[in-house]
Amino acid sequence: MLDFLIPVAQAADAGSPSAEGGMLSLLFPVALIAIFYFLLIRPQMKRNKEQRQMTQRLAKGDEVVIMGGLAGRVTDIGEVYMTMEIADNVLVKVQKASVNTVLPKGTLKTL
């Protein structure tokens, strides 16, 4: 006759989660966000900043390689585009953002 009260009594003993369990459940997402920040977001922001500084420091006469693998010497620089000499009297206009690497002076002669 009292068998129907046993499941109710067992459920009442479980109680609500403690404050410690609540803190642990919040700790995991916070730790995950911190890991993503230090392993993914922060290095990408650093690379973007370095790329932006490199394009701002470009000057006429710099030897560069663009992302397509084309190497040449900068002959003219605009706000967004620059003109690059890839061979004698062969000029191409490319975006400044496409510059991948600034080479040391004289590198094009050895290529």
C-alpha positions in Angstrom: 0.0 0.0 0.0 2.9 2.4 0.7 4.8 1.2 -2.4 3.8 4.3 -4.4 5.5 6.6 -1.8 8.9 5.0 -2.2 9.8 6.6 -5.6 8.6 10.0 -4.3 10.9 9.7 -1.2 13.9 8.7 -3.3 13.3 11.7 -5.6 13.1 14.0 -2.7 16.5 12.9 -1.3 18.3 13.9 -4.5 17.7 17.6 -3.9 18.9 20.4 -6.1 22.4 20.7 -7.4 24.8 22.4 -5.0 26.6 25.7 -5.6 29.8 23.8 -6.2 28.3 21.8 -9.1 27.0 25.0 -10.6 30.4 26.6 -10.5 32.0 23.6 -12.2 29.4 23.7 -15.0 30.3 27.3 -15.6 34.0 26.7 -15.4 34.1 24.5 -18.5 32.7 27.0 -21.0 34.9 29.8 -19.6 38.0 27.5 -19.9 37.0 26.6 -23.5 36.6 30.3 -24.5 40.1 31.0 -23.0 41.6 28.2 -24.9 40.1 29.3 -28.2 41.3 32.9 -27.5 44.9 32.0 -26.8 45.2 29.3 -29.5 43.1 30.7 -32.3 42.0 34.3 -32.0 45.0 36.0 -30.6 47.6 34.5 -33.1 45.3 35.5 -36.0 44.9 39.0 -34.7 48.7 39.2 -34.4 49.2 38.0 -38.0 46.7 40.5 -39.2 48.4 43.4 -37.4 51.8 42.4 -38.8 50.3 42.2 -42.4 48.7 45.6 -42.0 52.0 47.2 -40.8 53.9 45.6 -43.6 51.6 47.0 -46.2 51.7 50.5 -44.6 55.6 50.4 -44.7 55.8 49.5 -48.4 57.9 52.0 -50.3 58.9 52.5 -53.9 61.9 50.2 -54.8 60.9 47.4 -52.3 61.2 43.9 -53.6 58.0 41.9 -52.8 56.3 38.6 -53.4 52.5 38.7 -53.7 50.2 35.8 -52.6 50.1 34.4 -56.2 53.8 33.8 -56.1 54.7 36.7 -58.4 57.9 38.5 -57.4 58.8 42.0 -58.5 59.9 45.5 -57.5 57.4 48.2 -56.4 57.5 51.2 -58.8 54.4 53.1 -57.7 52.2 53.0 -54.6 48.6 54.2 -54.3 46.1 54.1 -51.5 44.8 50.6 -52.3 46.8 49.5 -55.3 50.5 49.5 -56.2 52.4 49.0 -59.5 55.0 46.3 -59.6 57.7 45.6 -62.2 58.0 41.9 -62.7 60.4 42.0 -65.6 62.1 44.7 -67.7 59.3 47.1 -68.8 56.5 44.7 -67.6 54.3 46.5 -65.1 51.4 45.0 -63.2 48.9 46.7 -60.9 48.1 44.6 -57.8 46.4 45.3 -54.5 48.7 46.2 -51.6 46.9 43.7 -49.4 48.1 40.8 -51.7 51.7 41.4 -50.7 52.9 38.2 -48.9 56.6 39.0 -48.2 59.0 41.9 -48.5 62.3 40.5 -49.7 65.7 41.9 -48.8 67.2 44.2 -51.4 69.0 42.4 -54.3 67.0 39.2 -53.9 65.4 39.5 -57.3 68.8 39.4 -59.1 69.4 36.0 -57.6 66.0 34.5 -58.7 
